[in-house]
Amino acid sequence: MSDISLHLAGTVEKLGDELVDFRRDLHAHPELSWSEVRTTERVAMRLEEAGLRVRRMPRSGLIAEVGESGPLVALRADLDALPVEDRTDDPWASTVPGVAHACGHDVHATALVGAGLALAELHTAGLLRGRVRLLFQPAEEVMPGGALELMSLGALDGVTRVFGLHCDPSLDVGHIGLREGPLTGAADALSVQLKGKGGHTSRPHLTEDLTFALGKLVTELPAILSRRLDPRAGVSVVWGLVQAGSTHNVIPDTGRVAGTVRMLDAVAWADAERVVRELVDQVVEPYGVTAEVAYQRGVPPVVNEHVSTQLLGRAVERVVGEAGHVPTAQSLGGEDFGWYLDRMPGAMGRLGTRTPGGATYDLHQGDLRVDERAAVIGARVLAEAAVGAIAHA
């Protein structure tokens, strides 16, 4: 192990208990997208205490930097929680009704704080040969995501590569999943409002049977879309909301469906909105109803660049060994880290959070529990990735 790796390992080990406490504090005080004010201030104060240069963003989030000269590498974590009820009974469970860190962003933020503190110690020791910018990003959980605002405020100016980690509760702690190329899918939000002449269910021929049209849209749009876009793109339309009517014998005059449109391929993503709008009109036209389509383009796929993936993989192996560096599959989940990689080389890894032999939880669920060692491991991996990328530049 190199002097730098030994230094990072020793620093993060000393920070271990503090990082666990820091994560528990964030978990107990979750904040929704664009409202991460307390979270931002907690992070900023700790980094300023360690001598990092901190710039708070206009609404929430911050950018911090360590190092004086040389190549510049960025590390990113997200800050926001979800509108989900915390169903755990941990002492550090959410104190905010209906809001919880059910996607592990408290772990991401804590890991990046730890990486920043370790890199600051490395800089003080004269061992940091470049600069590292820490991006504490708000609003990952909303479309199109807070990454775009940070980028508009100069987050990537001068940066050569960017790295991030995301919790994966299907992987044991001490394992980090990596994949070169596409890691996540593109994700858009779709809502369709139907309007038509309602009436009695005994006389559907005198109405524009909106409920029937709504059912057709729910089933036919996903089927037809799979024939209009390249099947290799893995297009998936899944509805989360279907609303129409209020009683059994009245055909309503309005109805609504809403869901997500996801795919694995950026080329298909570029054409998806146009095709969806065309198909919605074609599906409902025979029933005489009108459709108002609200289509929100969300995020592009996260596509891990070759060299950056190798650099992140070497960092993982320096921290957890070759056995901890495991392959991972592409998912249809959306992640606005893809906006950064649309601009420059970088890579994201999946950070194992499951206690070996323990329960497997799912993200975006109120019962999510993480093995808190993951935050400490993540801190070392991010710091090692930054040092490795600086050396490679």
C-alpha positions as CSV (number, residue, x, y, z in Angstrom):
1,M,0.0,0.0,0.0
2,S,1.4,3.4,-1.0
3,D,2.1,6.2,1.5
4,I,-1.0,8.1,0.2
5,S,-3.3,5.1,0.7
6,L,-1.9,4.5,4.2
7,H,-2.5,8.1,5.0
8,L,-6.1,8.0,3.7
9,A,-6.8,4.8,5.5
10,G,-5.5,6.0,8.8
11,T,-7.4,9.3,8.6
12,V,-10.7,7.7,7.6
13,E,-10.4,5.1,10.4
14,K,-9.9,7.9,12.9
15,L,-13.0,9.6,11.5
16,G,-15.1,6.4,11.7
17,D,-17.2,7.1,14.8
18,E,-17.7,10.7,13.8
19,L,-18.9,9.7,10.3
20,V,-21.4,7.3,11.8
21,D,-22.7,10.0,14.1
22,F,-22.9,12.5,11.2
23,R,-24.9,10.1,9.1
24,R,-27.3,9.4,12.0
25,D,-27.9,13.1,12.4
26,L,-28.6,13.6,8.7
27,H,-30.9,10.6,8.8
28,A,-32.9,12.0,11.8
29,H,-33.4,15.3,10.0
30,P,-34.2,14.6,6.4
31,E,-35.1,17.4,4.0
32,L,-36.9,17.2,0.7
33,S,-35.6,18.4,-2.7
34,W,-34.6,22.0,-2.8
35,S,-35.2,22.3,0.9
36,E,-31.9,20.8,2.2
37,V,-31.0,23.9,4.2
38,R,-30.1,22.3,7.5
39,T,-28.2,19.5,5.7
40,T,-26.3,22.0,3.7
41,E,-25.3,23.9,6.7
42,R,-24.2,20.8,8.7
43,V,-21.9,19.8,5.8
44,A,-20.6,23.3,5.2
45,M,-19.7,23.9,8.9
46,R,-17.8,20.6,9.2
47,L,-15.8,21.2,6.0
48,E,-15.0,24.9,6.8
49,E,-13.8,23.7,10.2
50,A,-11.3,21.5,8.4
51,G,-10.1,24.4,6.2
52,L,-11.9,23.6,2.9
53,R,-13.1,26.4,0.7
54,V,-16.9,26.3,0.7
55,R,-19.4,28.0,-1.6
56,R,-23.1,27.7,-0.7
57,M,-25.6,27.5,-3.5
58,P,-28.5,30.0,-3.9
59,R,-31.2,27.6,-2.6
60,S,-29.5,24.6,-1.1
61,G,-26.4,22.5,-1.7
62,L,-22.8,23.5,-1.8
63,I,-19.5,23.2,-3.6
64,A,-16.3,22.8,-1.6
65,E,-12.7,22.5,-2.8
66,V,-9.4,21.3,-1.4
67,G,-5.9,21.7,-2.9
68,E,-4.1,24.6,-4.4
69,S,-2.9,23.7,-7.9
70,G,-2.8,20.9,-10.4
71,P,-5.4,18.7,-12.1
72,L,-9.0,19.2,-10.8
73,V,-11.2,16.1,-10.1
74,A,-14.8,16.3,-8.8
75,L,-16.6,14.0,-6.4
76,R,-20.4,14.2,-6.0
77,A,-23.0,13.3,-3.4
78,D,-26.7,14.1,-3.2
79,L,-28.5,15.5,-0.2
80,D,-32.3,15.2,-0.5
81,A,-34.7,12.8,1.2
82,L,-38.0,11.3,0.0
83,P,-41.6,11.9,0.9
84,V,-41.8,8.5,2.6
85,E,-42.6,7.6,6.2
86,D,-39.7,6.2,8.1
87,R,-40.9,2.7,9.3
88,T,-37.8,1.8,11.3
89,D,-37.5,2.1,15.0
90,D,-33.9,3.0,15.1
91,P,-32.9,5.7,17.7
92,W,-31.9,7.9,14.7
93,A,-35.1,7.4,12.8
94,S,-36.6,10.4,11.0
95,T,-38.0,13.1,13.2
96,V,-39.8,14.6,10.3
97,P,-43.3,13.1,9.6
98,G,-43.6,11.7,6.1
99,V,-40.0,12.4,5.1
100,A,-37.2,9.8,5.2
101,H,-33.7,9.1,3.8
102,A,-35.1,6.1,2.0
103,C,-32.6,6.2,-0.8
104,G,-29.4,6.4,1.2
105,H,-28.5,10.0,0.3
106,D,-27.5,10.5,4.0
107,V,-24.8,7.8,3.4
108,H,-23.7,9.5,0.2
109,A,-23.3,12.9,1.8
110,T,-21.5,11.4,4.8
111,A,-19.1,9.5,2.6
112,L,-18.3,12.7,0.7
113,V,-17.7,14.6,3.9
114,G,-15.4,11.9,5.0
115,A,-13.5,12.0,1.7
116,G,-13.2,15.7,1.9
117,L,-11.8,15.6,5.5
118,A,-9.3,12.9,4.5
119,L,-8.2,14.8,1.4
120,A,-7.7,17.9,3.5
121,E,-5.4,16.0,5.8
122,L,-3.6,14.7,2.7
123,H,-3.2,18.3,1.5
124,T,-1.8,19.4,4.8
125,A,0.7,16.6,4.7
126,G,1.8,17.8,1.3
127,L,0.7,14.6,-0.4
128,L,-2.2,15.9,-2.5
129,R,-0.8,16.6,-6.0
130,G,-3.9,18.4,-7.4
131,R,-7.3,19.7,-6.5
132,V,-10.6,18.0,-5.6
133,R,-14.0,19.7,-5.8
134,L,-16.8,18.2,-3.7
135,L,-20.3,18.6,-5.1
136,F,-23.0,18.3,-2.5
137,Q,-26.0,18.4,-4.8
138,P,-29.6,19.2,-3.9
139,A,-32.7,17.7,-5.5
140,E,-31.6,14.4,-7.1
141,E,-35.0,12.9,-6.5
142,V,-36.9,15.4,-8.8
143,M,-36.8,15.7,-12.5
144,P,-34.7,16.9,-14.2
145,G,-32.6,17.0,-11.1
146,G,-30.3,19.5,-9.2
147,A,-27.3,18.5,-11.2
148,L,-28.3,20.9,-13.9
149,E,-28.4,23.8,-11.5
150,L,-24.9,23.0,-10.1
151,M,-23.5,22.7,-13.6
152,S,-25.0,26.1,-14.5
153,L,-23.2,27.6,-11.5
154,G,-19.8,26.3,-12.6
155,A,-19.6,23.0,-10.7
156,L,-17.7,21.3,-13.5
157,D,-15.6,24.3,-14.7
158,G,-12.0,23.1,-15.1
159,V,-12.9,19.5,-13.9
160,T,-11.3,16.6,-15.7
161,R,-13.3,13.7,-14.3
162,V,-16.2,13.2,-11.9
163,F,-17.0,10.2,-9.6
164,G,-19.9,9.2,-7.4
165,L,-21.3,6.3,-5.4
166,H,-24.9,5.2,-4.9
167,C,-26.1,2.8,-2.1
168,D,-27.1,-0.7,-3.2
169,P,-28.9,-2.7,-0.5
170,S,-28.6,-5.9,-2.6
171,L,-24.8,-5.9,-2.1
172,D,-23.1,-6.7,1.1
173,V,-21.1,-4.0,2.8
174,G,-17.5,-4.2,1.7
175,H,-18.5,-4.8,-1.9
176,I,-18.8,-2.2,-4.6
177,G,-20.4,-2.9,-8.0
178,L,-18.9,-1.5,-11.1
179,R,-19.9,-1.6,-14.8
180,E,-18.3,0.1,-17.8
181,G,-20.8,1.7,-20.1
182,P,-24.5,2.2,-19.2
183,L,-25.3,1.8,-15.5
184,T,-28.8,3.3,-15.2
185,G,-31.6,4.1,-17.6
186,A,-33.1,7.3,-18.9
187,A,-36.2,8.3,-16.9
188,D,-39.0,10.7,-17.9
189,A,-42.3,11.5,-16.2
190,L,-45.6,11.2,-18.2
191,S,-49.1,12.4,-17.3
192,V,-52.1,12.3,-19.6
193,Q,-55.4,14.1,-18.8
194,L,-58.4,12.8,-20.8
195,K,-61.6,14.8,-21.3
196,G,-64.8,13.7,-22.9
197,K,-68.6,13.6,-22.7
198,G,-69.7,11.6,-19.7
199,G,-73.0,10.0,-19.0
200,H,-74.9,6.9,-17.6
201,T,-73.2,3.5,-17.9
202,S,-76.4,2.2,-19.5
203,R,-75.9,4.4,-22.5
204,P,-72.2,4.3,-23.4
205,H,-73.0,4.9,-27.1
206,L,-74.3,8.4,-26.1
207,T,-71.0,9.3,-24.4
208,E,-67.3,9.4,-25.2
209,D,-66.5,6.5,-23.0
210,L,-63.6,8.0,-21.2
211,T,-63.0,5.1,-18.8
212,F,-62.7,2.6,-21.6
213,A,-60.4,5.0,-23.5
214,L,-58.3,5.3,-20.3
215,G,-58.0,1.5,-20.0
216,K,-56.9,1.3,-23.7
217,L,-54.2,3.9,-23.0
218,V,-53.0,2.1,-20.0
219,T,-52.5,-1.2,-21.8
220,E,-51.8,-0.1,-25.4
221,L,-49.3,2.7,-25.1
222,P,-46.6,0.5,-23.5
223,A,-47.2,-2.2,-26.1
224,I,-47.2,0.1,-29.1
225,L,-44.2,2.0,-27.9
226,S,-42.1,-1.2,-27.8
227,R,-42.7,-1.5,-31.6
228,R,-42.0,2.2,-32.4
229,L,-38.7,2.5,-30.6
230,D,-35.7,0.2,-30.9
231,P,-36.4,-2.9,-28.8
232,R,-32.8,-3.0,-27.8
233,A,-33.5,0.2,-25.8
234,G,-35.5,-1.7,-23.3
235,V,-38.4,0.8,-23.2
236,S,-40.6,0.5,-20.2
237,V,-43.8,2.5,-19.5
238,V,-45.2,1.8,-16.0
239,W,-48.2,3.6,-14.5
240,G,-48.2,4.7,-10.9
241,L,-51.5,6.6,-11.0
242,V,-54.9,5.9,-12.7
243,Q,-57.8,8.1,-11.8
244,A,-61.4,8.3,-13.2
245,G,-64.9,8.6,-11.8
246,S,-66.4,8.4,-8.4
247,T,-69.2,5.9,-8.6
248,H,-70.1,2.6,-10.4
249,N,-72.8,3.7,-12.8
250,V,-71.5,7.1,-14.1
251,I,-69.1,7.4,-17.0
252,P,-66.9,10.4,-16.0
253,D,-65.9,13.3,-18.2
254,T,-62.3,13.5,-17.0
255,G,-59.6,11.0,-16.1
256,R,-55.9,10.9,-15.7
257,V,-53.0,8.5,-15.8
258,A,-49.4,9.2,-14.8
259,G,-46.3,7.1,-14.7
260,T,-42.7,6.9,-15.9
261,V,-41.1,6.2,-19.3
262,R,-37.7,4.5,-18.9
263,M,-35.2,3.1,-21.4
264,L,-31.6,1.9,-21.5
265,D,-30.5,3.9,-24.5
266,A,-29.8,7.6,-25.0
267,V,-30.5,7.5,-28.7
268,A,-34.1,6.2,-28.1
269,W,-34.4,8.7,-25.2
270,A,-33.9,11.6,-27.6
271,D,-36.9,10.5,-29.7
272,A,-39.2,9.2,-26.9
273,E,-41.2,12.3,-26.2
274,R,-42.3,12.9,-29.8
275,V,-43.3,9.2,-30.3
276,V,-45.2,9.1,-27.0
277,R,-47.2,12.2,-27.8
278,E,-48.1,10.8,-31.3
279,L,-49.2,7.5,-29.8
280,V,-51.4,8.9,-27.1
281,D,-53.4,10.8,-29.7
282,Q,-53.7,7.7,-31.9
283,V,-54.8,5.4,-29.1
284,V,-57.6,7.7,-27.8
285,E,-58.8,9.1,-31.1
286,P,-61.4,6.4,-31.9
287,Y,-63.3,7.1,-28.6
288,G,-63.7,10.9,-29.3
289,V,-61.9,12.0,-26.1
290,T,-59.2,14.6,-26.1
291,A,-55.8,14.1,-24.5
292,E,-53.6,16.7,-22.8
293,V,-50.1,15.2,-22.4
294,A,-47.6,16.5,-19.9
295,Y,-44.2,15.0,-20.6
296,Q,-41.3,15.9,-18.4
297,R,-37.9,14.9,-19.7
298,G,-36.0,13.6,-16.7
299,V,-32.4,12.3,-16.8
300,P,-30.2,10.6,-19.3
301,P,-28.6,7.2,-18.6
302,V,-25.5,7.1,-16.4
303,V,-22.8,5.9,-18.8
304,N,-19.5,5.0,-17.1
305,E,-16.5,6.0,-19.2
306,H,-13.8,3.4,-19.8
307,V,-10.8,5.1,-18.1
308,S,-12.8,6.5,-15.3
309,T,-14.3,3.1,-14.5
310,Q,-10.8,1.6,-14.4
311,L,-9.6,4.3,-12.0
312,L,-12.7,3.8,-9.8
313,G,-12.1,0.1,-9.9
314,R,-8.5,0.5,-8.7
315,A,-9.6,2.7,-5.9
316,V,-12.2,0.1,-4.8
317,E,-9.5,-2.6,-4.8
318,R,-7.1,-0.5,-2.7
319,V,-9.9,-0.1,-0.1
320,V,-11.7,-3.5,-0.1
321,G,-9.5,-5.7,-2.2
322,E,-10.2,-7.5,-5.5
323,A,-12.9,-9.6,-3.9
324,G,-14.9,-6.5,-3.1
325,H,-14.8,-5.2,-6.7
326,V,-17.8,-7.0,-8.2
327,P,-19.7,-6.6,-11.5
328,T,-23.2,-5.1,-11.5
329,A,-26.0,-5.0,-14.0
330,Q,-27.6,-2.0,-15.7
331,S,-30.9,-0.9,-14.2
332,L,-33.8,1.2,-15.4
333,G,-33.5,3.5,-12.3
334,G,-33.0,7.1,-13.1
335,E,-30.0,9.1,-11.6
336,D,-29.2,12.7,-12.5
337,F,-25.4,11.9,-12.2
338,G,-26.0,11.1,-15.9
339,W,-26.0,14.9,-16.6
340,Y,-22.4,15.2,-15.4
341,L,-21.3,12.3,-17.5
342,D,-23.1,13.8,-20.5
343,R,-20.6,16.7,-20.1
344,M,-17.3,14.9,-19.2
345,P,-15.7,11.5,-18.4
346,G,-16.6,9.9,-15.1
347,A,-18.0,6.9,-13.3
348,M,-20.4,5.9,-10.6
349,G,-20.2,2.7,-8.5
350,R,-22.8,0.9,-6.4
351,L,-21.9,0.9,-2.7
352,G,-22.9,-2.2,-0.8
353,T,-25.0,-1.4,2.3
354,R,-26.4,-4.9,3.3
355,T,-25.1,-6.4,6.5
356,P,-23.8,-9.9,5.5
357,G,-26.4,-12.5,6.4
358,G,-29.0,-9.7,7.2
359,A,-32.1,-8.6,5.5
360,T,-32.2,-7.3,1.9
361,Y,-34.1,-4.0,1.8
362,D,-35.2,-2.0,-1.2
363,L,-34.6,1.7,-2.0
364,H,-37.4,4.2,-1.8
365,Q,-39.0,2.1,1.0
366,G,-39.5,3.4,4.5
367,D,-38.0,0.3,6.1
368,L,-34.6,0.8,4.5
369,R,-31.7,0.1,6.8
370,V,-28.0,0.3,5.9
371,D,-24.9,-1.1,7.4
372,E,-23.2,2.1,8.6
373,R,-19.7,0.8,7.7
374,A,-20.7,1.6,4.1
375,A,-20.3,5.4,4.7
376,V,-16.7,4.9,6.0
377,I,-15.8,2.6,3.1
378,G,-17.4,5.1,0.7
379,A,-15.3,7.9,2.1
380,R,-12.1,6.0,1.4
381,V,-13.1,4.9,-2.1
382,L,-14.1,8.4,-3.2
383,A,-10.8,9.8,-1.8
384,E,-8.8,7.1,-3.5
385,A,-10.6,7.7,-6.8
386,A,-9.8,11.4,-6.7
387,V,-6.1,10.8,-5.9
388,G,-5.9,8.2,-8.7
389,A,-7.5,10.4,-11.2
390,I,-5.2,13.3,-10.3
391,A,-2.2,11.0,-10.8
392,H,-3.5,9.8,-14.2
393,A,-4.1,13.4,-15.5
